[in-house]
């Protein structure tokens, strides 16, 4: 299983956990560069974002905002990781 790292510049890159099954908290934090928050996507996956992204003025993420179930009202900022729910331990 792979997840997608969605960067603020529009790049989307496939990534996988070190153990090839589930991501650790430390791995998730490294992808979003800080504390994590979990959001639900429109297609029943999850999105890992930086919990303090708006406080830290991270750049707007257009792709992630379009995937987020409430993205129109609550835009997503910073790089995000999009994955199936079972990829978190």
C-alpha positions in Angstrom: 0.0 0.0 0.0 1.1 3.5 -0.8 0.1 7.0 0.3 0.4 10.2 -1.6 2.4 13.2 -0.4 0.6 16.3 -1.8 2.9 19.3 -1.7 1.8 22.9 -1.8 3.5 23.4 -5.2 1.1 20.8 -6.7 3.6 17.9 -6.8 2.1 14.5 -5.8 4.5 11.7 -4.8 3.8 8.1 -3.8 5.3 7.2 -0.4 5.1 4.1 1.7 5.7 3.3 5.4 9.1 2.1 6.5 7.6 -1.2 7.6 5.5 -1.5 4.4 2.3 -1.7 6.4 1.5 1.3 8.6 3.0 4.7 9.3 4.3 5.5 12.8 3.6 8.8 14.4 7.2 9.9 13.9 6.9 9.2 10.2 3.7 11.1 9.8 5.1 14.1 11.7 8.2 14.1 9.4 6.0 14.4 6.3 4.0 17.3 7.5 6.8 18.9 9.5 5.0 19.1 12.9 2.2 17.8 15.0 -0.5 16.0 13.0 -4.2 16.4 12.6 -6.3 13.8 10.7 -9.0 15.0 8.3 -11.5 13.1 6.3 -11.4 13.3 2.5 -14.4 13.3 0.1 -13.6 9.7 -0.9 -13.4 8.1 2.6 -9.6 8.2 2.9 -7.8 10.3 5.5 -5.5 13.2 5.1 -2.7 14.0 7.6 -2.0 17.7 7.9 0.2 19.9 10.1 -2.0 20.8 13.1 -0.4 24.2 13.5 -0.2 24.9 9.7 -2.5 28.0 9.7 -0.9 29.4 12.9 2.5 29.0 11.2 1.3 30.6 7.9 2.0 27.6 5.8 1.1 28.0 2.1 -2.3 27.1 0.7 -2.6 23.6 -0.7 -5.1 23.7 -3.6 -5.1 19.9 -4.3 -5.5 19.0 -0.6 -8.3 21.6 -0.1 -10.2 20.1 -3.0 -9.9 16.6 -1.5 -11.0 17.7 2.0 -14.7 17.2 2.8 -14.9 20.8 4.2 -12.2 22.3 2.0 -14.4 25.1 0.6 -15.1 26.5 4.1 -11.8 25.4 5.7 -8.8 25.5 3.3 -5.9 23.1 3.9 -2.4 24.5 4.2 1.0 22.9 4.0 2.1 19.5 2.6 -0.2 16.7 3.4 -0.3 12.9 3.3 -3.4 11.2 1.8 -3.9 7.5 2.6 -6.3 4.7 3.5 -7.4 4.6 7.1 -5.7 1.3 7.8 -2.3 2.7 7.1 -2.0 4.2 10.6 -1.1 2.0 13.5 
